[in-house]
Amino acid sequence: MCQNKTEQLEEALQLLDPVLLAVTSRDENGRGGLIATFVSNASIVPDCPRLMVGIAHQHHTWALIENSNRCALHLLGRKQLEWVWKLGTSSGRQTDKLADFNTAKWVTGAPILTEAIAAFDCKVEARFETGDRTVYLLEVLEARKMKSEPAMKFSDLWKIANQKQRSLMKTSLEADQQIDRTAIQQWREQHLPNG
Ligand SMILES: Cc1cc2nc3c(=O)[nH]c(=O)nc-3n(C[C@H](O)[C@H](O)[C@H](O)COP(=O)(O)O)c2cc1C
């Protein structure tokens, strides 16, 4: 089971305040992208760079990464708030969410958003199933800092967004949370039957 949400738990989690990343990918049928906060540096060896990203199974971008074993991660500047609505609040199954973006290909062929403040072109090295998400361990094949600006964090997002944007994001996050909650509970029942 999931636990009851408490104010203390929420306050503690808010301190983590992750950066926002745009994650893109492409397979033989199309391309797409989403916004993710489940991203981490996964290596301390400068010449063996690795990142980790958790992508929920229901997303179009998850299918693209599964099919292609490649993706690109991008840090957003604080002026790129609209990227969150374009990539993080609707599915790219029926539309090309990257149509309005300037894109390039580096090493893997995953779409690089050239207006980002930094980008990481990555190949999947390993995957770990956690019920709601696949956690991908990524080898970084190329990385570039494109702009000298601070990266947007989760807390910045809520401060900058207007009422309509907040409400759209809340609705989208709550829909994802409902799917994720059920998947986490089912995974726990299967993998940890004795609690
Ligand atoms: C602030 C924010 C953080 C998010 N973090 C994640 C995340 O870490 N992993 C994930 O799978 N989805 C995350 N999402 C949800 C996806 O970005 C969103 O559902 C997106 O519309 C999926 O698009 P797609 O189906 O075209 O891939 C986040 C959304 C927002 C707004």
The ligand as an SDF file (V2000), in Angstrom:
LIG
                    3D

 31 33  0  0  0  0  0  0  0  0999 V2000
    6.9160   18.9340  -13.5470 C   0  0  0  0  0  0  0  0  0  0  0  0
    6.7070   17.6070  -14.2060 C   0  0  0  0  0  0  0  0  0  0  0  0
    7.5590   16.5530  -13.9000 C   0  0  0  0  0  0  0  0  0  0  0  0
    7.3870   15.2920  -14.5080 C   0  0  0  0  0  0  0  0  0  0  0  0
    8.2770   14.2860  -14.2400 N   0  0  0  0  0  0  0  0  0  0  0  0
    8.1520   13.0930  -14.8880 C   0  0  0  0  0  0  0  0  0  0  0  0
    9.1240   12.0740  -14.7050 C   0  0  0  0  0  0  0  0  0  0  0  0
   10.1360   12.2290  -14.0000 O   0  0  0  0  0  0  0  0  0  0  0  0
    8.9380   10.8990  -15.3760 N   0  0  0  0  0  0  0  0  0  0  0  0
    7.8710   10.6770  -16.2000 C   0  0  0  0  0  0  0  0  0  0  0  0
    7.7370    9.5790  -16.7690 O   0  0  0  0  0  0  0  0  0  0  0  0
    6.9390   11.6470  -16.4040 N   0  0  0  0  0  0  0  0  0  0  0  0
    7.0700   12.8490  -15.7880 C   0  0  0  0  0  0  0  0  0  0  0  0
    6.1430   13.8490  -16.0140 N   0  0  0  0  0  0  0  0  0  0  0  0
    4.9720   13.5820  -16.8710 C   0  0  0  0  0  0  0  0  0  0  0  0
    5.2150   13.7200  -18.3880 C   0  0  0  0  0  0  0  0  0  0  0  0
    6.0890   14.7790  -18.7030 O   0  0  0  0  0  0  0  0  0  0  0  0
    3.8590   13.9700  -19.0870 C   0  0  0  0  0  0  0  0  0  0  0  0
    2.8880   13.0320  -18.7150 O   0  0  0  0  0  0  0  0  0  0  0  0
    3.9810   14.0090  -20.6080 C   0  0  0  0  0  0  0  0  0  0  0  0
    2.8240   14.6550  -21.1400 O   0  0  0  0  0  0  0  0  0  0  0  0
    4.1140   12.6360  -21.2680 C   0  0  0  0  0  0  0  0  0  0  0  0
    4.2310   12.8450  -22.6610 O   0  0  0  0  0  0  0  0  0  0  0  0
    4.3010   11.6750  -23.7530 P   0  0  0  0  0  0  0  0  0  0  0  0
    3.1570   10.7370  -23.4860 O   0  0  0  0  0  0  0  0  0  0  0  0
    4.1760   12.3960  -25.0670 O   0  0  0  0  0  0  0  0  0  0  0  0
    5.6370   11.0020  -23.6090 O   0  0  0  0  0  0  0  0  0  0  0  0
    6.3130   15.1030  -15.4250 C   0  0  0  0  0  0  0  0  0  0  0  0
    5.4630   16.1780  -15.7480 C   0  0  0  0  0  0  0  0  0  0  0  0
    5.6560   17.4260  -15.1530 C   0  0  0  0  0  0  0  0  0  0  0  0
    4.7340   18.5660  -15.5230 C   0  0  0  0  0  0  0  0  0  0  0  0
  1  2  1  0
  2  3  1  0
  2 30  2  0
  3  4  2  0
  4  5  1  0
  4 28  1  0
  5  6  2  0
  6  7  1  0
  6 13  1  0
  7  8  2  0
  7  9  1  0
  9 10  1  0
 10 11  2  0
 10 12  1  0
 12 13  2  0
 13 14  1  0
 14 15  1  0
 14 28  1  0
 15 16  1  0
 16 17  1  0
 16 18  1  0
 18 19  1  0
 18 20  1  0
 20 21  1  0
 20 22  1  0
 22 23  1  0
 23 24  1  0
 24 25  2  0
 24 26  1  0
 24 27  1  0
 28 29  2  0
 29 30  1  0
 30 31  1  0
M  END
$$$$
